[in-house]
């Protein structure tokens, strides 16, 4: 494997781009697949889990890797586009081995794994040969000693560990977007998902939950203590929180709503009163709302909020006070693309689109879809019978309901499975 270092630390591979021989990026490394072996033999590295476009994760055999260099991985260009499915004999190095508590054989000291190194032997096989560990601290608020040990000098990987930490796996995936981290969690065992969810802060976990299928959302929420679950729900957007709470048993849902902050719970309760596939059931109750005397500069400052989705940030809604849903009388919408062409001191009320009638909360999914398509919008206001703004529907909310219910679990690139495949012996990663 020309150009490759003799030793590669696995945690540094997370997120690295994968290129074909022409220099075109084909994906990103998400994990390393290894096979445990009998006795004290180092595990054999079988390949990499690579995320290609449409968030599909595939298996890339190490025999198809021509270079593992600083900042990138290069392949032969031949990819098997079938979705990766972990087999019982395999282990995900990042997802399952980092943060394991192990024992240093010579001293009997316990330590936590924070990285592992793989090396290519003369046989061209890649093996996990080194284990980087940190001992428990012996002094108050002092970090313990670190060691890089041979695989043979560490024990404890074959035991099932309850309460495994997640500090180092989260460090490896720190720069991931919520949707990508959700993909990583989706592929792990329920036990490991719970451990990682517990270690995430409330805001990060809320963002990740919004990207997961509903059954896994419920599973993770069930694994949290009730007060923590309520805190996480508060961090979710009201429409996503309402969708998740609707999947819970009635008694559990009511207990969580009671523990939430009253204002947050009120928004969720209001959304729960609408049918799921209606404008009211899909809308968010927290669009960008401004008064009539706001300036263009005010509007642009509000949409710079990094927590807004692109669809929500594309439009402002001008209303009479009060400015929280349900608002006073709805006046009109301001398109950010239009506001960018106006002087910052201009009043938004002077450049509003007042010709569009808003949606009604009981409008069907088909009606909402036609509305957005007819007026070339990525978001639309939802008004009650008194002409007050009660929320906004965004195109991503609509797509969530137009796509199959399991779209987060299955991408729609099945035809790519007919792409050129490696020879059978090179994709048989169960071979000893």
Phi, psi and omega in degrees: 000087187295142176081001181264145174291156183287337180226132182235124177275127192296319183300334181281350178279338185302122178085358180293141177290147177247126184245151171273177183298338180275358180088008177272134180286133180249350179169195179225147178287130178246335179192174178238132182258127179230164177236122177292146181236166185290155176066218182258021179289135179298143178300147177271131176277119184271325183173193182242146168271119184243131176266118178261186182301161186062019175063021175282136177255126182239168178260127177247105180299147178298337177292345178259006178260120182263341181202133170240101187239178180297114174090358179194164175234140180241136180247173176287345181101348179265122183233137171270113188275008175292143180299137179291132173230120183293136179261163187296335181272358186254158177225141175270117188296311180290313187288331189239335184262329175296147180072009175288143173272122183234174179241132175280119191300318186293323187250344184075010181282139174275149181208166181247135181283125177245352175192166175218153180241141176243148181224150177264127181269175181299334178285357183077359173285145173262134181233149171277105188255335185235146178234120178265122185231158174235123178290158174295145182294139177263350180233153182301125176062022176249138178283142181288170180293150176251149179218149168247110188245158172291152180306321184294341184269007182230139177233159175119358183285337184273353181269147175280123182254123176274139179072032177299139181288181181217012184302313189277328175293323178291326176295321179293330183253018188301322185275000181292144170289156181307320181296324180287319177295325176299322177297322177296312180298322181302324185274356181266170178288157177305321179300313183289324176301315181298317182296320179288319179300319179298325184280340179286149174285165188301315184294315180295317179296320178299316179297320180290318180302322181297343182258002184258155174299155186298323182295324178283326174304311181297318180301314181292317180297322179296333181278354179263153172292158191299317181294320177296319179300318179295321179297320180293318178300324178296329181280342179283157173295146186305322182292321178290322178297319179295318179299319181290315181298327179296339180273352184269157172303147185305316182296317179294316180300316181293323180295319179292318179298325179293326181279341179288159174301138186308317182294318179295316181295324181298317178300316182293316179300320180296319180293329181290345180282347183262150174296147187301313187264045176234170178301318179295323180286337182261343190285160167258145181267010184233056173283179179277111184245131181229156175279168183294335182268010176288151179263168175302320178300320177299315182298314182294326177295321181292320184281354175284353179304118185294341181280348179283139172288157179305323181292318179291327182281355182276353187208143172246158183237121183258128185218163169284153177300151002285158186260010172251144183293139351288131186277186166284193185302133178285132183257312181174180181245151176241122179277124183301324179299325176286318182297330179296340181267358184257156176298144181302332183276352181295141175286138180296332181297341181277345185233028182279153169266109182250006185274342185273129171281136180286169175284161173255150187299335180266008176296140184286167176303319179296318179296316180297316181298315179296322180299310181297319181291320182297318185258010178053050182250154172254357177203157181211146179284149174243123186243149174272183184295342180264008178076022177263145177283125178246353179168185178218140176260131178250160185297328179291327175296319180294316180298324177304326183266338178281327180284161177303152185300334181257026186296333179290338182265337183227124176276178186244044179243035183300331181294341181287345179294348177271003179296167182300128185252154173295163176299152186307319184293342183268347176253358178278076187276011170270349184299141180290000000 
